[in-house]
Amino acid sequence: MKRRLSVVLVGLFAFGVIAVAFAQTTGINDQETRRLILPGTNTTGERVHANRTEMNLRLPAGDIWASGGYKNVFAYAHGDFAIPNISATAAPLAGSSRFVNVSGSLGTATGPLYQQPGYAGSIIGVSLAFNTALTTGAAHAEATIFTLNGGAIVRTQLRALVAVKTDPQGTDQYNVTTQAKDVDVFTAAQGVGCQINTSSDLRPLNALGVCSVIVEF
């Protein structure tokens, strides 16, 4: 009988050592962070308890960076894109240069037309903004996906329209369109861009436009 009791006590002591090894308490007034084995699994997690009136939060161990947790904006802009009657014209990255030809007028884009994020993700929004309100006409920006090295352009149909409105709350200067993630997806090897379309009566001719494409990784 004494031998059996000794074995039980040793087992309980060993279990207690394991429990202490997995517990880490910080703070005071019932505030603690505790490492534990998640129920029904063989993995560890974290249990956070702030005080007696708050809920507990359990986080699994390892990488918890979920899909859709990071957003980024790519901007495309050049002053001469606010011109009438252009169709599916790719806007270069904001800040890229233009060359000037012999006559002194602006030539074709020398900067890149697409941003390559380097990670797979999806397009969740596109916006178009002018530095001044349009007086006539309309313009829209469409997010695009481009397969590099001679690949095809995918037009997402996700567009932001800026048009002359009589309503003071209209979209005669800027507008944005959003959608759920994973509708228009791109791979790490693809690029993201923006195409501009304008009506023939677009005015003023000196309006400067910026297209922004919002992506989520």
N, C-alpha and C positions, 0 to 999 in steps of 0.2 A: 504493500500500500504506500509506503513511504517512497519507494522508487518511482511509482507511477506519478505521485504528486510532484516529485522533483522534475520529472520529464515535462509535465504540464507547465510548471513554473518557468523552466528554461525556454519552452516554446513561446510563452507569452512575453518573456523578456526579449527574445530575439525579434518577435513581431513589433514590439515597442521600439526597438532600435531602428528598424526599417521605417516605421512611421515618422520618427523624429528626423531621420535622414532626408525624407521627402518634404518636410515642412520647413518653410522659411517665413517668419513673421517679422513685419516691419511696422514702424509707427506706433501710435498709442491710441487710447480711447476706442478700442475695438476696430482699428483700421489695420488690415493685414493683407499680405499677398501670400498665397500658399500654393506650392507645387504639389500635384496629386496625380494618381492614376485615374484617367477618365473611366467612368463606369462602363462596363461591357467591352473594354478595349485593353490592349497591352501597351498603350502609349500614354505619355504624360501630358499634362496641361497646366494652366494657371487658373487659380481661383482668387478673385478679388472681392473683398468685403469691406465696404467703406464704414458703415455703422449699422446700428440695429434697425434703422428705418429704410435702408436702401436695399435694392436687389443685388444678388450676386451676379458676377460676370465670369464666364468660363471661356477661355481661349485655348484652342488646341496647340500643341507644340509644333515647331517647324515654321515653314514659310506660310503666312496667312495673307499674302498679297493677292487679293481676289481680282478676277477679270473685271475691267471697267472701273478700276480704282484710280486711274490717272488720266487727266485731260490735258490737251495741248492745242494751241492755236497757231496756225500757219497763215501769214499775211502775204498777199499778192497785190502789187500796186504800181502804177505808172500814170502820170498825169494825162498822157495822150490816149488813155483807154476810155476817157469820157468823151468819145467822139461818136457821131451818128452812124447808124447803119453798119454795124459790125456783127458778125455771126460766129459763134463758137470760137472766139479769139482767146487763146491761152494767155493769161496774165503772168508775167514773170514774178519771181520772189521780190518782195519789198526790199529796197536797198540795192538791187542789182542795177547795172548800168545799161545805158543805150549808147550806140555809136552815132555820130553825126556825119552825114554824107557830104559830098562836095558842095551841094547846094545850100547846106546849112540846116536842112530839115532833119528830123529824127528818123533813124533807120529802124531796122528790125531789132528785136530783143537780143542782147548779148548775154544776159544773165540767165540762170536756169529757170525753166518753166515749171518744174516740179520739185517738191520737197520729198526726200526719201527718209522716212522716220527711222528705219533700221529695225523696227519691231512690228509685229503683226498687230492690227487693231481694226477699228471701224470709224467711219465718218458719222458724227452725230449732229453736225450743224454747219450752216454756211450763212455768212452775213455780207451785206454790201452797204457801204457808206460813202457819201460824197461830202466834200467840205462845204458845199452850199446846196441849197434846195434846188431841185429841178424846176424849171419854169414851163417846159413842154416835154412831151415824150416819156420814155420809160427805158429802164435797163434792168437786166437780171444777171445774177452770178450763179453758176452751177458748179458744184463740187465734182471733181473728176478723179479717176484712178488710172495710173499709167504704168504699164509694164515696161521696165527699162530695157535698153539694148534692142531697140527695134520692135517692141511689143505694141499692142493695141491700146487705145484709149477707151476707158469705160466711163460713159456718161451716167451719173447716178440718178439723174432727174431730181435731185435735191437742190432747189433753187430759192434764192432770195430776190424778190422783186421790189424795185424802187420805181415808183410812178407818180406823176402829178396827181394830186388829190385836192379837191375843194375843201374837204374836211380838215380842220386844223390838226386833228390827230392822225392824219394820213401818213403815208410812207414816201413822201417826196424827197427825203434826204437819206434815210437809212431804213434797213429792214433785216430781219433774221428769220431763218427757218430751221427747226430742229426735228430730230427723229430719234427713235430708240436705237440703242447700240446694237451692233451685229446685223443691221439691215444691209449696209454697204461696207463690206469688209475688204481689207487689203493685207497683203503678206509683207514680210520684212524686206523682200526684194522689190516691192512695188513703190511707186511714187504717188504723192497726193498733189492735186493742182486745182485750178479754178479757171473756168471759161466765162467770158463776158459776152453778152448779147445786148445790143441797143437798137432802138427804133430810129427811123430816118429823121424824125423831128426832135431828137434829143437836144435840149438846150439847158443851161448855157454851155458853150463850147469849151470854156476854161474850167469847168468843174473837174475836180480831182477825185477819183474813186479808189477805194480800197476794198478788196475782197478778202474775207477771213474764213478759213476752213477749220472747224473744230473737230479734233479727233479724240478718240478714247482708246487707251491701251488696256 
